[in-house]
Amino acid sequence: MGGEVKFSLVISKQGCPIKCNIVRSSGHKLLDEKTCELMMQRARFHPEGTPENPVETTIIKSMHWNP
C-alpha cells in the first residue's frame, strides 16, 4: 500500500500543529489517518511573524508513502 497524501496543518504561535486536514486522499484511509497522526505528534515549525509577534498560520504539504 502506498500513495501520496496532501494535507493542511494549522500551526500555532508556538510552532506546534493544532489541526490536520486531508486535502487530497491517498485512496487509503489508513495512510491518510497515519499522516495526520504523525504530523500532530512529531512536526514542529518556526512560528510565522516576528519573535515579538508570532502568528498562527496554515500550511499545505504532501507525504509520500512507498509500498
RASUL-V857481 format. One record per residue. N is the residue number from 0. RES is the residue in three letters. PHI is phi in radians with two decimals (NA if undefined). NEAR is the number of other C-alpha atoms within 12 Angstrom. Layout:
BEGIN
N_RES_PHI_NEAR ; N_RES_PHI_NEAR
END
This chain:
BEGIN
0_MET_NA_14 ; 1_GLY_-2.65_18 ; 2_GLY_2.75_21 ; 3_GLU_-2.02_24 ; 4_VAL_-1.98_31 ; 5_LYS_-1.77_26 ; 6_PHE_-2.44_32 ; 7_SER_-2.03_27 ; 8_LEU_-2.19_31 ; 9_VAL_-1.57_30 ; 10_ILE_-1.88_28 ; 11_SER_-1.26_25 ; 12_LYS_-1.09_23 ; 13_GLN_-1.58_23 ; 14_GLY_1.62_25 ; 15_CYS_-1.82_26 ; 16_PRO_-1.20_31 ; 17_ILE_-2.08_26 ; 18_LYS_-2.78_24 ; 19_CYS_-2.24_30 ; 20_ASN_-2.29_27 ; 21_ILE_-1.43_30 ; 22_VAL_-1.59_21 ; 23_ARG_-2.47_21 ; 24_SER_-1.25_26 ; 25_SER_-1.35_25 ; 26_GLY_1.65_18 ; 27_HIS_-2.18_19 ; 28_LYS_-0.97_18 ; 29_LEU_-1.07_17 ; 30_LEU_-1.15_28 ; 31_ASP_-1.07_31 ; 32_GLU_-1.13_22 ; 33_LYS_-1.14_24 ; 34_THR_-1.02_35 ; 35_CYS_-1.14_31 ; 36_GLU_-1.02_21 ; 37_LEU_-1.15_19 ; 38_MET_-1.11_31 ; 39_MET_-1.17_25 ; 40_GLN_-1.38_15 ; 41_ARG_-1.97_15 ; 42_ALA_-1.25_23 ; 43_ARG_-2.44_19 ; 44_PHE_-2.37_23 ; 45_HIS_-1.40_19 ; 46_PRO_-1.06_23 ; 47_GLU_-1.30_21 ; 48_GLY_1.57_16 ; 49_THR_-1.93_12 ; 50_PRO_-1.01_12 ; 51_GLU_-1.39_10 ; 52_ASN_-2.49_11 ; 53_PRO_-1.20_17 ; 54_VAL_-2.23_19 ; 55_GLU_-1.27_23 ; 56_THR_-2.53_23 ; 57_THR_-2.12_23 ; 58_ILE_-2.16_26 ; 59_ILE_-2.13_21 ; 60_LYS_-2.39_22 ; 61_SER_-2.22_24 ; 62_MET_-2.11_26 ; 63_HIS_-1.80_19 ; 64_TRP_-1.89_20 ; 65_ASN_-1.62_11 ; 66_PRO_-1.20_9
END
